[in-house]
Amino acid sequence: MRLSDQIVDTAAQFGWSLDHDRLPEFTAAIGGLTDSYRRLAELDTKHCPEPVPRKDAGRPPGITESSAWAWRCSIQDQDEGGLAGVSVAIKDSIAVAGLPTVMGSELLMQEGTQHIALEDATVVRRLLDAGAIITGKSTTEDLCIGGSSCTSLPQPVENPHLPGRSAGGSSSGSAALLTSGEVDLALGADQGGSIRIPAALCGVVGLKPTFGLVPFTGVQGLVWGLDHVGPMARTVREVAAALDVLSGSDGIDHRCAPTEIPLARAALGESIDGLRVGILTEGFELTTQGETEFPGSAAAAELVRERAWALTNMGLQVVDISIPLHDEARHIYGPLLVETAAINIWRAYGQAGADRGPAGDTPIASIIQALSAYPELASDPTKLVAIAGSLFLDHHRGDSLASAARLTQKLKTAYDKALCEVDVLVHPTTAPAGVSGYLPAPGQGVLVESLSYFHNTCATNLTGHPSVSVPVGQIDGAPVGMHITGKHFADATILQVASAIEVISSR
């Protein structure tokens, strides 16, 4: 078909009828852009050649039979630094040069869809520069879409405390490996709770840093404004030590604002006497309301409240505080997530954020190709995002995204106002389910399980405030997490409070 005919047909899809006299002008202009597309490919090949992977000992990787491990390896670039000798599991959505990025999905296991990273994510490079030993990549939920651990392949990740129950998601393997003592430190990524949910359900510490504090370069994202990457460990001190290594702009990720960040580990030794703690009413209500469907949730909320009030014995001030819009955060988050993800993956072919700079070595091209070639292999949560996002985009034509953007700013302002009255906000980490639920049978109940935990965590993905989940104890053998949120770039402060909770919970 001639270019002019293609232009006429495309215009008609928008309801435009091009005047015959104007058609040559459009044809010439679009013909010029065609030359630019050809030249773009040539320039990319010339000026942006593929990087050469390092030749490190321990590569290529070996596959493991453990459901929490995606790949095993042994990578250490130097034996000195702040994390010298610390063993680390890297969530399998984060690039490690020479290793596959599979993201728990059969889609990325097909012929022609495998992605082998050629360069490290910024966070991986910083860990190696600090002397850490990367011992493998941890299993994720299928394409990291879901808050449980029931969609990952080759099999779900079970909760080490409670076999047959959820380890949380999507950083399922990272939390499970820490709980079982197989690694000292792990990395997770978080778009709606994917670090904090598994940390809470498995009884470890998980930090979603302030938005833009830790570079996301080389991590497969979902929605540019919700993406976070952060550390997980068994203790607050280990998380703080990792944060000190990971923080700061890399000059690549445009989300990172150059700013002076206090060292988190050093701050743990400072006095927090007089610090103001706000018990967020709505966060407790969201968890308690889950009791009927998820038994143990009310008791979990009460345990978190008890631990929070115990902070008064350590010289902190504890008060009740309300942010009514927190109760509505999931209704802002859901439309924003599904519509933006649909735009990025199914309509912009994974490059909706290309104008914001390079994303690093991620498997997005392989994901797009696989979804087109093998649509039947998509998980139920992936199908849900695609169907719902496309359906509502076509119906609302962007109005809902505009509403979500306005309300996100309102929510951020409400959080900022509350954090002028107190230094940190606390509530149960997960809601409506306050404790781990049973893994569903294959093909049954996957969507319900995947959506059972995020109501309390998604708010600070929208606002960008730092949040950490710290264990407070167990209900009938099921770990319970306390969610602590602070001012932007006050990550050290929330870790100080988390450390105090750690002491209280160990007594």
N, C-alpha and C positions, 0 to 999 in steps of 0.2 A: 504494500500500500504506500502511495506517495506521502511524503511528509505533510503536504498541505491537507490531504484527506484525513490523516491522523489527527491533525490540529482541529479540523472541523468536528470530527467525532468526539474528541476529548472535550471541546467547548460545549457540545450538546449535552454531555453528562452533567455539566454545571448549569444547564438551562440557558446557555448563551448561543445566540445565532450571530456568527461573524459576517459582517458586511463583505460582499465579494471584493470591493475595492480595497478593504483593509487587509485581506488575507495575505497578499504578498509581503506586507510589512511584518505581520506575525511570523510568516514562514521564514523570512530572512533573519529575524531576531532569534527564533528558536533554533534555526540552523547554526547560528553563531554559538549558542549554548551547547549544541551537539559537538562542535569543535572543542569547546572547553571541557566537556566530559571526556573526550578522547585524550586531550592533553593532560587532564587531571591524572589519569591512569599512568601516563608516561612519567610525569613528574614524581608521582608516588614511588614508582619503581626506582627512579634515579636517586631521589633524595632521602627516601625512607626505606632502605633495605631491611630485610628481616635480621634481627639481632642473632648473634651466634651464641648458643647456649654454653654455659660453663661446663667444664669437665670435672665434676666433683666426684669424690669417692662415694660409693653407695648408690650411684645411679647406673642403669635404670632401676625403677622400683620393682618391688615384688608385691603380688596380690596376697592379701591375708584372708583367712577364713572368718575372722572376727567381724561381726556386723558393724561395730563402731569404727573400724578402720576401713578406709577406702583403698589406701596404698601404704606400704611400708618402705622406709628408706633410712639412711643415716647420712646426714649432711651437716658438716661443721666446717666453717671457713677459718676459724681461729679459736684458740682456747683461752683467750683473755677478754675481759669486758664485764659489764655489769650483770650479764646473764650467763657467764661462763659455766658450761656444763649442764645448764638447765635443759631438760628434754621438753620438746614442744610438738604438739599436734596442730596442723594447719587445716582449718575448715576447707573442704574440697570445692569451694567457690573462689579460692584465693590462689593466684598463680605462684607456683614453685617451678623454676626452670627445670625442664627435663621430665617433669611429671605430668600425667594426664589430669585434666579437670573434667570430672564426670558428673558431679553434683547429684549423685544418687539416682541418676536417670538413665533408663534404657535408651532414651533418645540419643545420648552421647556415647553409646556403646556400639553403634551401627557402623557398617563399612562406609567410609567417607565422612563420618560426622565426628570422629575422635579429634580431640584437641590436646596437643602437647604444648605446654607453655615453654616459650623460648627465653623469657626473662622473668625475674622475680617481681612480685608485687613489692611496693615500697615497704610495707610492714614486714615482709619476709626478709628483705635485704637488711633492715634495721636489726632484726633479731639475730641474724647471722653475724653482723658486724659487732654485736654485743657478746658474741661467744656462745650463743645458744646452739643446741643440737636439734635439728628437725628430724624427728623419727618417723614421720608419716603424715598422711592427709586423712582427716576424719570425715566420716559419712555425714551427708546432709539429707534433708527431705528432698524429694524429687524436684529439681530445679530450684530448691530453696523456697518453694511456695507451700507454706503450711506451718502450723505451730505445734504439731505433734511430732511423732517419729514413725508414722505408719505408712509412708509412701516410698521410703528409700529402698533402693535395690542394692544388693540382691535380696535383702530382707530388712524388716523394720529393726530399729535399734530399741532394745528393751531397757527399761529402767533398772540399773544395777541393784537398787534397793528392793525393787518389786518386780521380778520377772513377769512378763505378760502385761505390764502397764507401761504407759508412755514415758519416754525420756525427755519429752519436750522437743521443740524444733524452732527454727530449722537447723540449728547448730547441735544436732542430737549427739553425734559421735564425739564432739569435743567435750561435752558435759559428761557423757558416759565414761570416757577414757580417764578423765580426771577422777571421777568417783571410784573407779576400780584401781586407781593408783598407777596406771600405765604410763602417764606423763606428768610432768611437774606443772606445765603451762599449756594453754591452748588458745587459739584464735577463733573467734566467731564473727559473724556479720549479722546485722540487725536492721530490718526494715519495719518491724512492727512488734518486736519482742524476741527475736530469734537468738539473742544471746541470753537475755534475762529469763525467759520462760524455761529453757532447759536447765539453766543454772538453778532456778528455784525448785524444779521438779526432781533434780538429781542431788540437791544439797551441796552445791558449790557456789563460788562467788563469780558473778558475771557483770562486766561493766560495759554499758553503752556510753562512750564518751560524749562530750559536747560535740554537736554537729560541726565538722570542719577541724576538730582538734587533731585527729589521726587521719592521714591521707588514705583515700579509697583507691588509689591508683593500682590497677592490677587485680581488683576484686570485681567479680561479676555482680552488678547491681540490678535493681528492679525499677526504682523510681529515684531520680537524681536527688530530690530534696528530702528523701527519707533514709537514704543509705548511710549506714554507720559500720565501722569495723572496730573491734576491741578485744581486750584480753579476758580470759577466764582462768581461774585457778582454785585451789582448795582453800587458800587464805587470802585475806585482804592485802597483807604485806606483799605477797607474790604478784597480785594484780597491780599494786602500786608501782612495784619495781618494773614491771613490764610496760606500764603506761609511760613512765619516764623515758623509756627507750623508744616507744612508738610515736610519741607526740611531736608535733611541729610540721610546718609546711614542707613539702618536697619540691615546691616550685612547679609542679605539674598539675595536681588536683586543684582546680579553681575554687573548691569549697573551703580550702584551708586559708584562713586569714592569719597573716603574720601577727603573733601576739606573744607576750612574755608569759610563760606558763610556770607557776611554782612547782617544784619537784614534789610529787605526791608521796614518795616513800619518806622523805625527810619530814613532811608535814605530819606523818603518823606519830611522831614523837612530841608534837606540840600540844599544849593544853587546849581542851575544847570546853572548859568550864564556862557556863553561861550561854552556850550556844542554844539557839531557839529551834525547837523541833515542832513542826505542825502535823498533827494527825489528820490526814485528808479524809473527811467524812465520806465523800462520794466513793473513794477507792475501797473503803471497808464495806460500804453498802453493796457495791457491785459484786464483791466476793461472797458476802453473806447471802445474797439473793440466789446464788447458785446452789444452795444447800439441797433443795428438793431434787434437782437433777443430778447433782454431784455431791453425795454425802461426804461430810468431812470439811466442806468449805466454810461453814459457820465457825467450826472449831479452829480452823486455820486462821481465820480473820481474828478471832479472839486471842490466839497465841501471839500474833503479830502485835496486837494492841497491848497485850501484857508486856512484851519485850520493849515496846516503845516507851511506856510509862516508867519502866525500870530505869530508863536513862536519867530520871530525876535524881536517882541515888548516886549518879556520877557527876552531878552538878549542872546538868543541862535543864533547860526550861522546856516543858512539854505542854502544848495547848491544842485544842481542837480548831480546825480551820476548814473552810468550805470553798470549793471552786465548782459551782454548779455545772459549768460547761465540761468539766472532766467526765461527767456522766454521759455526755453526748459525743465524746471524742471518737468513739467507734463509728458513729454515723457520719462524721466528717472524713475519717480515715478510709472507710470502705469505698465510697465512690471515687475518692482521689486515687486510691491504689489501683482499682480495677480499670478505670478509664485511662490513667496515665500509662499503666503497664500495657494495655491494649494498643495504645498509640505507639509506644516504643517498640514492642515486640512484633505486633501483627500489622501495623500500618507504616511504621518508620523503619522496619527491618533492623531494629536494635540500635539505630543511630540517632535517636531523637535528641541525645545530648551531645552530638558531635560538635556543635558550635561552642560548647563549654570546654573544649580541649580533649586531649587523648585520654582514653579510659585505661590504658595499659593493656597487658596481654590477657584478654578475657575470651571465653568461648562463645560470645554472642553470635558470631557468624555461623558457627556450627549449630547452635540452638535453632536459629532461624531456618537453616537448611533442613535440619532434622524434623522440625515441626511441619515443614512442607512435604518432605519425602515420606515421613512415617507418622502421620497424624494419629493413627490408632494407638500409638505408644504413649501419648500424653496422659499424665495422671489426672485424676478427677479435679484436684485443686487447680491445675493448669487449665483444664477445660472450663472450670468455673470462671476464672479470671478472663479468659478469652471471650466466652459467651456473654457474661455480664458486662464486661467493659465495652464490647462492640455494640451490644443491645442498647445500653444507656447512652453511649456516645451518639448513636444515630437518633435516639429519641430526644435527648436534651441538647444536642449540638453545641456542647461546650458550656452551657449555662451552669451545670452542676459543678464543673471544674472551677468556674469563677466563684460560685458560692463557697466551695470548699476552701479556696484560697483566702477569701475574706474571713471565713470562720476560723481558719488556722491562725490568722493574725489575731483575731479576738481571743482565741485560746492561749496563744503565746502571751498576750498582754495580761490575761487573767493570771497566768502562772507567774509572770514577772511581778505583778502586784502582790500576790500572796507571798512571794519570796522576798518582798520588802518587809513584810511583817514577821517572817520567820526565816531561818537560814536554810532549813531543809524541810522537805515534805516526805511523809512516810505513809505507806499503806501496803496491803498484801500484794505480792508480785503478780499473781495470776488471778484471772476472773473470766467468766463466772465460775470456772472450776478452780477451787483453791488448792487442790491436791491432784496428783497424777491420776488419770483415768485409765481404764482398760483399753488395750489396743483392739481395734475392731477386726472382725474376720475380713479376709481379702475381699475387696469390692463392696463391703458393707459398712456404712457409718463413717467412711473416711472423711467426708466433708464436716460432719458434726464434730468429730474428734479434732480435726485441724483447726476448727474455729472456737475451741473451748477455753482458750487461755489468754487471749490477747487484749481483752477489754481494758485492763489497767495499764498495759505497757505501751499501747499505740500512741497515747497522748504525747509522750515526749519524743517520739519520732517526728510528730508534727511540729512540736515547738522547738526541738533541738537541744533542750536542756539535758545535762548529764544525769544518768540514772544507773544505779547499781542494785543488783539483787544479792542479798546476803542470807545465809541459812539462819533460821531461828529455832529449829527443832523439828519434831515430827508429830504427825497425827496418825496413829495406828500404823506406824512404819513408813508413812509417806512424808518425805521432806516438805517443809514449808519455807518460802522465801519472803523476806521483807524488802520492799522496793523503796529506795531512798533517792530523792531528786534534789538537785541544788541549782544555784544560779549558773548561767552560762560561764564556762571556763572555771567554775568552782569544783572541778572534779576531785581535787584534793580534799575539799571539805566533806563531800559525801563519803569518801573513803575513810575519813577520820571517824565519822559517825558509824559507818559500817564496822570499823574496827572495834568501837565500843560495844556494838551489838554482839559482835563475835565473842567478846569477853563475857558479856551477860549470859549468852546462850550456852557457854561452855561450863558454867557453874553448876 
